[in-house]
Amino acid sequence: MVLEASVIGFLAYWILSEYVFNAYFHDYVDQLLGNHVTTFTAALGLGIGLTGSAIAATLYRNLKHAKSQLETMAAPKIRGAIEKILSTLPSVEEHQRATVAKVSAPSLMTQPSSSPGTAPIQVSPENEQKKLGDPKS
């Protein structure tokens, strides 16, 4: 591969030096390109445009294919994990029932702490904090 690149580089240098130093070759190239410059320009522009469009279409197709594969592979795993997590969480109705039960029957004493030597504290209903889901607040 390096050998091929060096051969191409040598031939390009040879043609360039021939164009610069040989007046007959210089006139020939100018006449050839001068007469057909619009044809070469149009062909070059068309080639670049078609190549770019083909590359863009291929990349877009590959992106769509990869996206569909990701959706089919990852969606069931994620969906199953989310359903499992949601099934372990209490629903809103259970949470409201628990807060209503706590508010309707407030305890006069809190639970004693685990450390010895602490006394239970009495809690009056006025000092009890209101819950967010409490309809009385």
Secondary structure, 3 states (H helix, E strand, C coil): CHHHHHHHHHHHHHHHHHHHHCHHHHHHHHHHHHHCHHHHHHHHHHHHHHHHHHHHHHHHHHHHHHHHHHHHHHHHHHHHHHHHHHHHCCCHHHHHHHHHHHHHCCCCECCCCCCCCCCCCECCCCCCCCCCCCCCC
